[in-house]
Amino acid sequence: MIHLTAIIGSGAKIGANVEIGPHTLIGGGVTIGNDTVIGANAVIEEEVTIGRGNQIGHGTMIGGAPQDVSFMEKTRSRVEIGDCNLIREYCTIHRGTTEGSATKIGDENFLMVGAHVGHNCVVGNKVIIANNVLLGGYVSIDDQAFLGGSTTFHQNVRVGRLVIVQGNSAFSKDLPPFTLAAERNSVFGLNVIGLRRAGFSSVQREEIKRAFKLLYLSGLNTRQALERSREMQWTQAGAELFDFIEKTGKRGICPYRRHGSAED
């Protein structure tokens, strides 16, 4: 299951039923879970933990030094990858940039060809990251988001759950949960189809619409909308959007642009 031309470091821990392709390099600090398949010419170096049932494509680079001018080679940091991820050809996933820190990818994610996950990013579960997406350092992507191809995310940006992003876009502000986003720092509505597919009931969808309208369509600024939201009753569905915004930093959230509708 391990090709004769693969190079495996003496300290590497390789699980059962693991396949490793030709000319692949596995460093001594790497742990690979059961039933994982790694293609040809991949490089997995430094401290990397990979769970079970992952598929890692040809030419992928995992655990490389972060692209941070302040990074010191003696810094010990790592990459942590969960279970059942599909990581296609030539993806790059860099390790953390500070001592003891990690870049983290959860379970059942799909990273398409050429995606880049920068240092200290956190990717949740069931996220789709299309071809050539660029995640700068410390970007956070919540569960079930879909990031369209060739989109770029500035460092420290947060992307909420079930966000869908059109390809060839760019973001330097946070994207609240359940939104549909495109172009440059613009929200155009709600990901209604995604909410349906994720099993949200009609009652839950209506509450999320009510929360969206308060935030974006009420004429209130973000601070005022948050204050008003605290006076209203929300279930978890509506509260999730405002909880996300409460934690948004100085850059704020992407503004709404009128193009289409937030209606179901």
Beta strands, then each sheet from edge to edge (+ up, - down):
strand 1: 7-8
strand 2: 13-14
strand 3: 19-20
strand 4: 25-26
strand 5: 30-32
strand 6: 37-38
strand 7: 43-44
strand 8: 47-50
strand 9: 55-56
strand 10: 61-64
strand 11: 78-81
strand 12: 86-87
strand 13: 92-94
strand 14: 102-105
strand 15: 110-111
strand 16: 116-117
strand 17: 122-123
strand 18: 128-129
strand 19: 134-135
strand 20: 140-141
strand 21: 146-147
strand 22: 152-153
strand 23: 158-159
strand 24: 164-165
strand 25: 170-171
strand 26: 179-182
strand 27: 186-190
sheet 1: 1+ 4+ 7+ 10+ 13+ 16+ 19+ 22+ 25+
sheet 2: 2+ 5+ 8+ 11+ 14+ 17+ 20+ 23+
sheet 3: 3+ 6+ 9+ 12+ 15+ 18+ 21+ 24+ 26+ 27-
end
